């Protein structure tokens, strides 16, 4: 192969695994490697990761992906122009600036240990649960980084001491990775990007800077926070000791924002990513729309230091693919996640069974941290096939709940429809290989679902952002969707409207039954 080959790398750090993918100029993957890492559940509702294990997983993935591409004849060392980075959002790390060591495990986005802090703030602050919504677009919730940081500052002595000594650094996983990739204790760069910062509850969505009144209210010192940068710019270079020293880090986005770029979502277009959770974002352009129906306002992306920010409405669903993992790991109903489709296809319906996966409460649009998982409508007729199908349907019902709220918030002006007057939902993420899931989603929405040829759009979005910053691609090339649409699979609704309405009513009844169950005791 020619030494003139051009490549962009992408670190995709998710909730359960890390990947590194190398793309060529045509945005085709020419080498990748994935490593799963440990999930820790110290108490009910608590979820943690080891930041050092995440760091090592990135190192292994980079090395092995390059080895694979090189073995296939690609001159990656000579042609790698930059890397992008995308990550699980909200997950919080605090570490020592002087030693480089984490002061506690990373507290994961779905962790609910901060419930009591949330209740306390809601009572004390004049605006209650929505006190900060005008500045950051987010309600007070266990979901967001600020509450996790407060818990660490209040409950972990090592964090308290480091904050007092000005030795503490706070960051989401992107910040932790970049600091280490660019030198760590040897002048590593302490930065985050606008999309990850928008999920902390601490950034002002209009100024795109840390909001000083919010920091003062919560008692969080600004010195421990990273510098905020755009999603597409040369942030710094990878330091010695890593497999690709000297290569620029030129793109950084939270995973759902990266998927929007990977899906080329323009204003009025929406995507849903099905992973551990499910995340639906609608690009509202340069307009910051506040939700009146339980959604979040957030930054979509800002593709350059001087580029305008695009905003989005988002609905976050805590448990989607994680419910399939629960069937596999906790109940043993399936041996692998891929088996769920075959199992569910053995029955034509759920037999009246509804499953609400409120394992740690419900996110959008309900925002009920007192909800707990339920399975109702069970009869002697019910078998594991009905349960499997109900789990698949639960993902689709939750996405429909969010999209219904989006339609109400954005209205006709905020959404793009095709020539048939249909609103198209773009989908991506590992679970979308499940054709039954996609068909049920289209049936319950009553509108088409579009699955791209490459469903791993998150890593691609980070690569696009990095490639844009170093001149490998232009914005027009990234958002030119004709070729991508031609290769997509479209699922069209086939369910009668009457039956759809009846199923949705039954689902809403099931959801209401899950409320106020958090204090159930043995």
GIFENCOR-V255556 format. One record per backbone hydrogen bond with DSSP energy under -0.5 kcal/mol. NH is the residue of the N-H (numbers start at 0). CO is the residue of the C=O. Records with the same first field share a line. If there is no record, write none. Layout:
NH = CO, CO
//
This chain:
4 = 1
6 = 78
7 = 22
8 = 81
9 = 20
10 = 83
11 = 9, 18
12 = 10, 85
13 = 11, 16
17 = 34
18 = 11
19 = 32
20 = 9
21 = 30
22 = 7, 20
23 = 27
24 = 5
26 = 23
29 = 21
30 = 21
32 = 19
34 = 17
36 = 15
39 = 47
45 = 42
47 = 39
48 = 105
50 = 48
52 = 49
53 = 49
54 = 50
55 = 51
56 = 52
57 = 53
58 = 54
59 = 55
60 = 56
61 = 57
62 = 58
63 = 59
64 = 60
65 = 61
66 = 62
67 = 63
68 = 64
69 = 65
70 = 66
71 = 67
72 = 69
73 = 68
75 = 73
78 = 74
79 = 75
80 = 6, 78
81 = 6
82 = 247
83 = 8
84 = 250
85 = 10
86 = 252
87 = 12
90 = 88
91 = 106
92 = 170
94 = 168
95 = 100
96 = 166
99 = 95
102 = 93
103 = 93
105 = 48
106 = 91
107 = 46, 105
110 = 107
111 = 44
114 = 111
117 = 113
118 = 114
119 = 115
120 = 116
121 = 117
122 = 118
123 = 119
124 = 120
127 = 124
129 = 126
130 = 127
132 = 129
134 = 131
135 = 131
136 = 131, 132
139 = 128
140 = 138
143 = 140
144 = 198
145 = 199
146 = 143
147 = 143
148 = 144
149 = 145
150 = 146
151 = 147
152 = 148
153 = 149
154 = 150
155 = 151
156 = 154
158 = 155
159 = 155
160 = 156
161 = 157
162 = 158
163 = 159
164 = 160
165 = 162
166 = 161
167 = 161
168 = 94
169 = 223
170 = 92
172 = 90
174 = 171
175 = 171
176 = 172
177 = 173
178 = 174
179 = 175
180 = 176
181 = 177
182 = 179
183 = 178
185 = 182
186 = 184
187 = 183
190 = 188
191 = 226
193 = 228
196 = 192
197 = 193
198 = 195
199 = 196
201 = 196
202 = 196
203 = 208
204 = 134, 202
207 = 203
210 = 201
211 = 209
214 = 210
215 = 211
216 = 212
217 = 213
218 = 214
219 = 214
220 = 218
223 = 220
224 = 221
226 = 189
228 = 191
230 = 301
231 = 301
232 = 249
234 = 232, 248
235 = 248
237 = 246
238 = 180
241 = 238
244 = 241
245 = 237
246 = 243
247 = 80
248 = 235
249 = 82, 247
250 = 82
251 = 230
252 = 84
254 = 86
256 = 253
257 = 253
258 = 254
259 = 255
260 = 256
261 = 257
262 = 258
263 = 260
264 = 259
265 = 263
267 = 282
268 = 265
269 = 423
270 = 280
271 = 425
272 = 278
273 = 271, 427
274 = 272, 276
277 = 316
278 = 272
279 = 314
280 = 270, 278
281 = 312
282 = 268, 280
283 = 310
284 = 310
286 = 283
288 = 286
295 = 313
296 = 136
297 = 311
299 = 309
300 = 309
303 = 301
306 = 303
309 = 300
310 = 284
311 = 297
312 = 281
313 = 295
314 = 279
316 = 277
317 = 315
319 = 275, 317
320 = 274
321 = 275
322 = 319
323 = 319
324 = 320
325 = 321
326 = 322
327 = 323
328 = 324
329 = 325
330 = 325
331 = 326
332 = 326
333 = 326
338 = 335
339 = 336
340 = 337
341 = 337
342 = 338
343 = 339
344 = 340
345 = 342
346 = 343
352 = 349
353 = 375
355 = 373
356 = 354
357 = 355
358 = 356
359 = 360
360 = 357
361 = 367
363 = 315
365 = 362
366 = 362
367 = 361
368 = 366
370 = 367
371 = 513
372 = 357
373 = 355
375 = 353
381 = 378
385 = 382
386 = 382
387 = 383
388 = 384
389 = 385
390 = 386
391 = 387
392 = 388
393 = 389
394 = 390, 391
395 = 391
396 = 392
397 = 393
398 = 394
399 = 395
400 = 396
401 = 397
402 = 398
403 = 399
404 = 400
405 = 401
406 = 402
407 = 403
408 = 404
409 = 405
410 = 405, 406
413 = 409, 410
414 = 411
415 = 267
417 = 421
420 = 417
423 = 421
424 = 447
425 = 269, 423
426 = 449
427 = 271
428 = 454
430 = 273
431 = 428
432 = 429
433 = 430
434 = 432
437 = 433
438 = 434
439 = 435
440 = 436
441 = 437
442 = 438
443 = 439
444 = 440
445 = 441
446 = 441
448 = 490
449 = 424
450 = 448, 488
451 = 426, 449
454 = 452
456 = 454
459 = 455
460 = 456
461 = 457
462 = 458
463 = 459
464 = 460
465 = 461
466 = 462
467 = 463
468 = 464
469 = 465
470 = 467
471 = 466
472 = 466
477 = 473
478 = 474
479 = 475, 476
480 = 478
484 = 480
485 = 481
486 = 482
487 = 484
488 = 450
490 = 448, 488
491 = 489
499 = 495
500 = 496
501 = 497
502 = 498
503 = 499
504 = 500
505 = 501
506 = 502
507 = 503
508 = 504
509 = 505
510 = 506
511 = 507
512 = 508
513 = 509, 510
514 = 511
516 = 369, 513
517 = 369
519 = 516
//
